[in-house]
Amino acid sequence: MGGHHDHDHGGGLARAGERHKGRLIAAFVSIGGFFVVEAIAGVWTNSLALLSDAGHMFTDVIGIGMSVAAIQLASRFERRNSASSSAHTFGLYRLEILAAFVNALLLFGVAIWVVVEAARRLTEPPEILDGPMLVVAVLGLVVNLLAFALLRQGSKESLNVEGAYLEVLADTIGSVGVILAAVLMRAFGWAWADPVIGAVIGLWILPRTWRLGRRAVRVLLQAAPDNVDIDAVVTDLSGIDGVVDVHDVHVWTLTSEMEAASAHLMVGADADTHAVLDDARRLLADKYGVEHGTFQIEPDTHVGCAEMTW
């Protein structure tokens, strides 16, 4: 066998969700405070567009609150080394993905309600106070733009933060829609503008919510990351010097920016197992971005793996 090799299992940078927790909290406070104002104003003015925007804000308050709680719990039960004792052997990182999935469900529910209510209001248009509606919508736009700026960077790194970001993005577009509806009603007396724009806001967010929910479900079902071809991984691992067979390969996402993999590597009798392990971990990290690889090195005389039933 080869000489001594160090296999560092130390922790890396903070998780994407943890890095952006402060911005999530700031967005939660600003949106939560204005939600109360917009909900009261929506009932007062009888505006569906304003109520739609308030509904999206309500899902923001719940969704961002869940996101912060998930990050906090994941950090509290973080697995820092293999010696730490916990029933949660992978920590609670997956809570962040669960929060993103619930956010998607909330957005779906609000969007569908708005579309149904818009259809009803087109046949029975209520009286709407467009002046106060316009003032509240402008204030809502300012609050949403602030939250939008806070979460934009984090949305590129964390699926959990992306869920909150999409909700704020929907609210931002919604505020613009409410302003437009108020202006059209005030300038031309078009009562239909309120329910139509409310429905457009709901329909606009549905495909984005679908994509978020789909990505969260893939993680929860432990599907391989989109950028990882399992057949290619097997081929590359098989090409490592000394490896004669590769089987029982798994690649999955624990939470945003935390991909993991495991595999059985069968090696020849003269193979340097330390070098095989180092090469396998380096290959997954450099080519596929999978930093956490767990490998079982087996001699080619080993039998038993074929007896596994799943």
C-alpha positions as CSV (number, residue, x, y, z in Angstrom):
1,M,0.0,0.0,0.0
2,G,1.0,3.6,-0.4
3,G,2.3,6.0,2.3
4,H,0.3,7.9,4.8
5,H,-2.4,10.2,3.4
6,D,-4.4,12.8,5.4
7,H,-8.2,12.8,4.7
8,D,-9.6,16.1,6.0
9,H,-13.2,16.0,7.0
10,G,-13.3,19.5,8.4
11,G,-16.2,21.9,7.9
12,G,-16.4,24.4,5.1
13,L,-18.0,27.8,4.8
14,A,-21.4,28.5,6.4
15,R,-24.4,27.2,4.6
16,A,-26.1,29.5,2.1
17,G,-29.2,29.8,4.2
18,E,-27.2,30.7,7.4
19,R,-25.2,33.3,5.5
20,H,-28.3,35.2,4.6
21,K,-30.4,34.7,7.8
22,G,-29.9,38.4,8.8
23,R,-31.4,39.6,5.6
24,L,-34.3,37.2,5.8
25,I,-35.1,38.5,9.3
26,A,-35.0,42.1,8.1
27,A,-37.3,41.3,5.2
28,F,-39.6,39.4,7.6
29,V,-39.9,42.5,9.9
30,S,-40.5,45.0,7.1
31,I,-43.1,42.8,5.2
32,G,-44.8,41.7,8.4
33,G,-45.3,45.2,9.5
34,F,-46.8,46.4,6.2
35,F,-49.0,43.3,5.8
36,V,-51.2,44.5,8.6
37,V,-51.6,47.9,6.9
38,E,-52.3,46.5,3.5
39,A,-54.8,43.9,4.7
40,I,-56.9,46.6,6.6
41,A,-56.7,48.9,3.5
42,G,-57.8,46.1,1.2
43,V,-60.9,45.4,3.2
44,W,-61.6,49.2,3.6
45,T,-61.2,50.0,-0.1
46,N,-62.8,46.7,-1.3
47,S,-60.0,46.2,-3.8
48,L,-59.2,42.6,-5.0
49,A,-55.9,43.7,-6.4
50,L,-54.9,45.1,-3.0
51,L,-56.3,42.1,-1.1
52,S,-54.4,39.9,-3.6
53,D,-51.2,41.7,-2.8
54,A,-51.9,41.5,0.9
55,G,-52.5,37.7,0.5
56,H,-49.1,37.4,-1.1
57,M,-47.6,39.4,1.7
58,F,-49.3,37.1,4.2
59,T,-47.6,34.1,2.6
60,D,-44.4,36.1,2.7
61,V,-44.7,36.5,6.5
62,I,-45.4,32.8,7.0
63,G,-43.0,31.6,4.4
64,I,-40.1,33.8,5.5
65,G,-40.8,33.0,9.1
66,M,-40.6,29.3,8.3
67,S,-37.4,29.9,6.4
68,V,-35.8,31.7,9.3
69,A,-37.0,29.0,11.7
70,A,-35.7,26.2,9.5
71,I,-32.3,27.9,9.2
72,Q,-32.2,28.4,13.0
73,L,-33.1,24.7,13.7
74,A,-30.7,23.4,11.1
75,S,-27.9,25.5,12.6
76,R,-28.8,24.3,16.1
77,F,-28.6,20.7,15.2
78,E,-25.7,21.1,12.7
79,R,-23.5,18.0,12.3
80,R,-20.0,19.4,12.8
81,N,-18.2,16.1,13.1
82,S,-18.9,12.4,13.1
83,A,-18.4,12.1,16.9
84,S,-21.3,14.5,17.7
85,S,-24.3,12.6,19.2
86,S,-27.7,13.1,17.7
87,A,-30.6,11.1,16.4
88,H,-30.4,13.4,13.3
89,T,-27.4,12.0,11.6
90,F,-27.7,14.5,8.8
91,G,-28.7,17.3,11.1
92,L,-31.9,19.2,10.2
93,Y,-30.6,20.8,7.0
94,R,-33.5,19.4,5.0
95,L,-35.9,21.6,7.0
96,E,-34.8,24.5,4.7
97,I,-36.0,22.6,1.6
98,L,-39.2,21.6,3.4
99,A,-39.8,25.3,4.1
100,A,-39.3,26.1,0.4
101,F,-41.8,23.4,-0.6
102,V,-44.4,24.8,1.9
103,N,-43.8,28.3,0.5
104,A,-44.7,27.0,-3.0
105,L,-47.9,25.4,-1.7
106,L,-48.9,28.7,0.0
107,L,-48.3,30.7,-3.2
108,F,-50.3,28.2,-5.2
109,G,-53.2,28.5,-2.8
110,V,-53.3,32.3,-2.9
111,A,-52.9,32.5,-6.6
112,I,-55.8,30.1,-7.2
113,W,-58.1,32.0,-4.8
114,V,-57.3,35.3,-6.5
115,V,-58.2,33.9,-9.9
116,V,-61.5,32.5,-8.7
117,E,-62.4,35.7,-6.9
118,A,-61.5,37.8,-9.9
119,A,-63.9,35.8,-12.1
120,R,-66.7,36.4,-9.6
121,R,-66.0,40.1,-9.4
122,L,-66.1,40.5,-13.2
123,T,-69.8,39.7,-13.1
124,E,-70.5,41.5,-9.8
125,P,-68.1,44.5,-9.7
126,P,-68.0,46.1,-6.2
127,E,-67.5,49.8,-5.4
128,I,-63.7,50.4,-4.8
129,L,-62.0,53.4,-3.2
130,D,-59.3,53.9,-5.7
131,G,-57.6,56.9,-4.0
132,P,-56.6,55.2,-0.7
133,M,-55.9,52.0,-2.7
134,L,-53.3,53.9,-4.8
135,V,-51.5,55.4,-1.7
136,V,-51.3,52.0,0.0
137,A,-50.1,50.3,-3.2
138,V,-47.2,52.9,-3.6
139,L,-46.1,52.3,0.0
140,G,-46.3,48.5,-0.5
141,L,-44.1,48.9,-3.6
142,V,-41.4,50.7,-1.5
143,V,-41.5,47.9,1.2
144,N,-41.3,45.2,-1.4
145,L,-38.4,46.8,-3.2
146,L,-36.5,46.9,0.1
147,A,-37.2,43.2,0.8
148,F,-36.4,42.4,-2.9
149,A,-32.9,44.0,-2.5
150,L,-32.3,42.2,0.7
151,L,-33.0,38.8,-0.7
152,R,-31.7,39.0,-4.3
153,Q,-28.2,37.7,-3.7
154,G,-29.2,35.0,-1.3
155,S,-31.8,33.6,-3.9
156,K,-28.9,32.6,-6.2
157,E,-27.3,30.5,-3.5
158,S,-30.1,29.0,-1.3
159,L,-33.3,27.2,-2.4
160,N,-34.9,28.3,0.9
161,V,-34.0,32.0,0.3
162,E,-35.1,31.7,-3.3
163,G,-38.6,30.6,-2.1
164,A,-38.8,33.8,0.0
165,Y,-37.4,35.9,-2.8
166,L,-40.0,34.6,-5.3
167,E,-42.7,35.6,-2.9
168,V,-41.3,39.1,-2.5
169,L,-40.8,39.3,-6.3
170,A,-44.5,38.4,-6.8
171,D,-45.5,41.1,-4.2
172,T,-43.3,43.6,-6.1
173,I,-45.0,42.9,-9.4
174,G,-48.3,42.8,-7.5
175,S,-47.8,46.3,-6.1
176,V,-47.1,47.6,-9.6
177,G,-50.3,45.9,-10.7
178,V,-52.3,47.5,-7.9
179,I,-50.9,50.9,-8.8
180,L,-51.8,50.4,-12.4
181,A,-55.4,49.3,-11.5
182,A,-55.9,52.3,-9.2
183,V,-54.7,54.7,-11.9
184,L,-56.9,53.1,-14.6
185,M,-60.0,53.2,-12.3
186,R,-59.3,56.8,-11.3
187,A,-58.6,58.1,-14.8
188,F,-61.1,56.1,-16.9
189,G,-63.5,54.6,-14.4
190,W,-62.6,51.0,-15.5
191,A,-63.9,48.9,-12.6
192,W,-62.8,45.7,-14.4
193,A,-59.2,46.7,-14.0
194,D,-59.1,45.7,-10.4
195,P,-60.2,42.0,-10.8
196,V,-58.3,41.6,-14.1
197,I,-55.0,42.8,-12.7
198,G,-55.6,40.8,-9.5
199,A,-56.0,37.7,-11.7
200,V,-52.9,38.5,-13.8
201,I,-50.9,38.7,-10.6
202,G,-52.0,35.3,-9.6
203,L,-51.4,33.7,-13.0
204,W,-48.0,35.3,-13.3
205,I,-46.6,33.7,-10.2
206,L,-48.0,30.2,-10.9
207,P,-45.3,28.9,-13.2
208,R,-42.5,30.3,-11.0
209,T,-44.1,28.7,-8.0
210,W,-44.3,25.4,-9.9
211,R,-40.6,25.5,-10.7
212,L,-39.7,26.2,-7.0
213,G,-42.0,23.4,-5.8
214,R,-40.6,20.9,-8.4
215,R,-37.0,21.7,-7.3
216,A,-37.9,21.3,-3.6
217,V,-39.6,17.9,-4.3
218,R,-36.6,16.6,-6.2
219,V,-34.4,17.4,-3.2
220,L,-36.9,15.8,-0.8
221,L,-37.1,12.7,-3.0
222,Q,-33.2,12.6,-3.0
223,A,-33.0,12.8,-6.7
224,A,-29.6,13.5,-8.2
225,P,-28.8,17.2,-8.7
226,D,-29.7,18.5,-12.2
227,N,-26.0,19.0,-13.1
228,V,-24.9,15.4,-12.2
229,D,-25.2,12.6,-14.7
230,I,-25.0,9.3,-12.6
231,D,-23.7,7.3,-15.6
232,A,-20.9,9.8,-16.1
233,V,-20.0,9.6,-12.4
234,V,-19.8,5.8,-12.6
235,T,-17.6,6.0,-15.8
236,D,-15.3,8.6,-14.2
237,L,-14.9,6.7,-11.0
238,S,-14.2,3.5,-13.0
239,G,-11.4,5.3,-14.7
240,I,-9.4,5.9,-11.4
241,D,-6.2,3.9,-11.3
242,G,-6.7,0.7,-9.4
243,V,-10.5,0.6,-9.6
244,V,-11.9,-2.5,-11.2
245,D,-15.6,-2.0,-10.5
246,V,-18.0,0.7,-9.3
247,H,-21.5,0.0,-7.9
248,D,-24.1,1.2,-5.4
249,V,-23.7,4.8,-6.4
250,H,-25.9,7.5,-4.9
251,V,-25.8,11.3,-5.4
252,W,-28.3,13.6,-3.7
253,T,-28.8,17.1,-2.3
254,L,-29.0,17.6,1.5
255,T,-29.9,21.3,1.2
256,S,-28.8,24.2,-1.0
257,E,-25.0,24.1,-1.8
258,M,-24.7,20.8,0.1
259,E,-24.5,17.8,-2.3
260,A,-23.4,14.4,-1.1
261,A,-22.5,11.1,-2.7
262,S,-21.7,7.5,-1.7
263,A,-20.3,4.6,-3.8
264,H,-18.6,1.2,-3.5
265,L,-15.3,1.1,-5.3
266,M,-13.8,-2.3,-5.9
267,V,-10.0,-2.3,-6.3
268,G,-7.3,-4.7,-7.4
269,A,-5.1,-6.4,-4.8
270,D,-2.1,-4.1,-5.6
271,A,-4.1,-0.8,-5.6
272,D,-3.2,2.1,-3.3
273,T,-6.5,2.5,-1.4
274,H,-5.4,5.8,0.1
275,A,-4.8,7.2,-3.4
276,V,-8.1,5.7,-4.7
277,L,-10.0,7.4,-1.9
278,D,-8.2,10.8,-2.5
279,D,-8.7,10.6,-6.3
280,A,-12.4,9.7,-5.9
281,R,-13.2,12.6,-3.5
282,R,-11.2,15.0,-5.7
283,L,-13.0,13.9,-8.9
284,L,-16.4,14.5,-7.4
285,A,-15.5,17.8,-5.9
286,D,-13.7,19.3,-8.9
287,K,-15.9,18.0,-11.7
288,Y,-19.3,17.7,-10.2
289,G,-19.2,20.1,-7.2
290,V,-20.0,17.3,-4.7
291,E,-17.8,18.1,-1.7
292,H,-19.1,15.3,0.6
293,G,-18.2,11.9,-0.8
294,T,-18.4,8.7,1.2
295,F,-16.7,5.7,-0.4
296,Q,-16.5,2.0,0.6
297,I,-13.2,0.6,-0.8
298,E,-13.5,-3.2,-1.4
299,P,-10.9,-5.7,-2.6
300,D,-11.8,-7.5,-5.8
301,T,-12.1,-10.7,-3.8
302,H,-14.9,-9.3,-1.7
303,V,-18.4,-10.8,-2.1
304,G,-21.8,-9.9,-0.6
305,C,-22.8,-6.6,-2.2
306,A,-24.8,-8.5,-4.9
307,E,-27.0,-9.9,-2.1
308,M,-28.4,-6.4,-1.4
309,T,-32.0,-6.1,-2.4
310,W,-32.4,-2.3,-2.7
